[in-house]
Amino acid sequence: MSGGQAKSSRQRLTSPQKTLFHEQGFLANLPPVFSATEVADLNSGFAQLCDLLDAGEDSKEIREWHESSLWLFDICRHRQILDYVEDVLGANFYLWASNYFAKEPNSPSTVGWHQDGFYWPLSPHHSVTVWIACTDSDESNGAMEVIPGTHQTGLIKHQRSTDTESVLTLELEKGALRTDEAVPIALKAGEISLHDDRIIHGSPGNLSNRPRVGLTVRYSGTQVKCDLSVNPHFKSYLMRGQDTYQHNPVGDMPTQAFSRIVRQHLSIEEADQDEWHERS
């Protein structure tokens, strides 16, 4: 997949859209980024990545494979996506994470209520996630839900629990938030949404007979530093502007179209560093 449309056909966020993002912590209802042909490529490429999984692994293991697969790296540096990210983060930012969230038909698997920023050993908070719909994502097949404005409250303490259908073990306690204010982010295949790293969000199971496949890509301003004592594998890829801070290790661009990485993933949850935010 190429890097995106010609400059003249690309969109930028309007001032009202930027204001809306900063007020509510997310933005959707954007023009499709990927054409029907490109959506077909998104899904055929996802299938090729899945072919690289070992027995017993599932698509959640396709994480940070932009470091090894040029096909995926090219999606992450799609010019239209980078334009939107620049409109949110400013002129200087880097790519550092990508992973798939796929729900098979009739899957009870959920994503519990959480804030991305609680999982990441990153400081300060100046990151945005782009959610790319490889298939249609709606209320019937487990679309992501967000609670608007909750990014403005700062990080809330998460609790570890294994008594859950969630793919996460660190979640916000039930009763600690107003879930009745949650809104689903419905996307057609080829559309994207953006959300702040502190907004409270999650998703229900997929009770439909259709798959729901989304690719998340994470970007941070160059002032954002990773604690390498928690995640020594962290790699940054400058996407726009200059990195005058040079806080983080720089990754090498992949050379193979489809290739995997094999390593232990280390978020705060996986590194068993639940108290990191309190210590830092």
N, C-alpha and C positions, 0 to 999 in steps of 0.2 A: 504494500500500500504506500502510495506517495505521501509527501508531507502536507497535502491539502490543496485548497483552491488557489487560484491566482489572487494576488493581493486585492485587485479591484472588486472581486466578488465576495470578499470576506466581510463579516459584520464586526462591529465593535459595540460594547455595551453603552447604552445611552446614560445620561446623568440620572434619570429616574430609576433605571435598572440598577445602577451602582448604589444608589440610595436604598433601594429595596433590599439589595443583598446585605448591606451593612445593618439595616434595621431588623430584618427577619432572619438573617443567617444562612439563607439559601436562595437559589434562583433557578427557575425552570421556565417553561414556555418560551424557549429559544427556538429559532429556526433549526431544522435538521442539519447536523454537521456532516453526516454520511449519507450518500445516495443509496438507492436500492442495490446497485451493483456493489458498492462498498460495504453495505451491510452483509451481503452474501460472503464477501471476503472476510469480514469480521468473524463470521461463524465458521467458515471453512478453516481459517487460521486458528481459531480456538480449538477446533477438532484436531488439527495437527499438533498443537501443544499438548492436548490431552493424550495423544498417542505416545508422548514421551514419558508419561507417568508410569511408575512401577506398580506392580500388583499391590492392591491394598490402599493405594493413594487415590485421592479424588482431586477435583479441580481447585480446591482451596490451596493445594500445594503449588499452584502456578502463581508464584508470589515473587516479585522482583525479577522475573525472567526477562524483563526489558534489559537487564544487564548482560544477557546471553543470547537473546533472540532479536535480530535486527527488525524483523517484521513487527514485533511488539514495540520496540523502541521507536519505530516510525509513527505508530499510532500515538504514542506518548508525546511526540514532538509535532503533532499535526498543527499546522499554522493557525487554523481557526481556533482550536482549543487554546493554544498559547496566547492568542489575542485576548480571549476572554480572561484567562488567568492573569495576564498583565494588567488588564483593567481592574482586577480585584487586588492583586498583590503589589503592583507597581512595576517599575522597569527592570528590577534585578531579582531573578528567582531561579530556583533549580528544581529538577525532578529528582525524586528519591524513592518512590514506591509505586508498585502496581500490583493488583491482585484481582482475581475473579471471585464473584459471588454468584454462584449458579444454584438454582433450586430445581430439582427434577419435579415432574408432575406428581401431584398427590404426596408431596413431601411435608412432614410436620416440622421440619427444621426451621427455627426462627433465628433472628438476630435480636438479642435482648437490648433494652434501652441503655444507651451508653453515649459517651462523648469520645470521639476519636482521640482528642488531645490527652485524655487520661492514659491511653495506651502507649503513647509515644514519649520517649525520653528527649523531648525537644524543648528548647527555650530560646527566645520568647515565643508566644503563640502568634504565629503569622503564617498560617498554612491554609490551603484550600484543596478539597477533593473534587475531582471531576468524575461523575458517574456516567458511564457510557452504556446506553441500552443496546445490547446486541440482539435482543428480542424485545417484543412489546413487554412492558412492565406496568401492571395495573393492580387494582385492589383485589382482583380475583386470583392472581397468581403470585401474591406476596411482594407487592411494591414496597420500597422503602418509605417509611413515614418519619416526619420530622415534627418537632414542637417549635413553632416559630418564635424567635426572640430569645430562646434559652441560651444562646451563645453569649448573651450580655451578662449572665449571672456568674460567669467564671466557672472553673471546674468544681464539680461536686464529687465527694468521696464515693468510690465504687466499692461494692462488696463482692467477694469471691464466692461463687456457688457452683456446684456440680449438679444440683437438683433442678435441671432446666433442659428444655429442648434447644436452647440457644447454642450457636457455634462458639460463643464467647463464654468465659467463666467469670469475668469481671463485669458486673452489671450494676445499674442504679437500683436501689432498693424499691420494691413495689410500695406505693404510697408516698414516695418521696417526690413525685412529679404529677402534673395534671395531664394524664394521657388522653383525656377527653378533648384536649386542644390540639391533638396531633392531626396532621394532614398528610395524605398519601401523595407521593410524587409520581404521577402517571406519565410514562414516557413511551413513545412509539420507537420501534427499532430505528437506530440512527440518530436519535436525539440524545441530549446530554442534560445533566443538571450540575450545579456547583453548590458545595456547602462548606461552611466554616468548620474548623477543627473542633470547635467547642459546642456546636449545636447538639442537642439531645435528639437521637434518632434510633431507629430499629426497624424491624420488619417481621410480619407474621409468616406462618408457613404458606406453602403453595398448595392450595386445595383444589386447583384446577387440573385439567388434563393437558396443560401447556407448560413447557419449560420456561424458566425465567433466568436469563443470563445477563449479568452486568459486569463490566470491567471498571474498577476504580483506579484512578491515577492521582498521586499525591504530589503537590508542589509546595515549596516554602520559599519565603524571601531569604536572600543571602545572609541576613543578620541572624537567622535561626541556626542554632548549634545543636548537634546531637551529642548526648553523653555516651561516649564510646566505651565507657566501663560497663554500660548496660547492653549496648548493641555495637560490638566491634566490627560488624560486617557492613555498617552504614556506608553508602556511596552516594555522592551527589553528582548531578549532571547539569551544568549550567545551561539553561534554556534561552534566557534573554538577559541582556545587559552585561554587567561586570560583577565579579565577586571580589570586592575589596576587603572583605572580612577574612576569607580563607579559613573558616572554622572547621570545615569538614573534608574528609578524604574525597578525592575525585575519582569517579569510575571510568573505566575504559569503554569506548563504544564497541558494541558487539559486531562481529564479522559474519556470523552464520545467520541465515534467515530464521531457522528454528533450532534452538538448542536450550537445554535446561541447566539450571544450577542446582547443586545438591549441598545444602548446608542447614544448620540449625537456625531457625528464625527467632529473633530475640526482640520482642516488644517488652514493655514493662510486665505484662501478664506472663509471658513465656520465660522471662528472666527471673520470675518470682521476686519482683521489686515493687510490690504494691504500694509501698510507702515512699516511693521516689519523689513525688511532688511535695510531700511534707518535709523531706530532708533537704530538697533543693530550694 
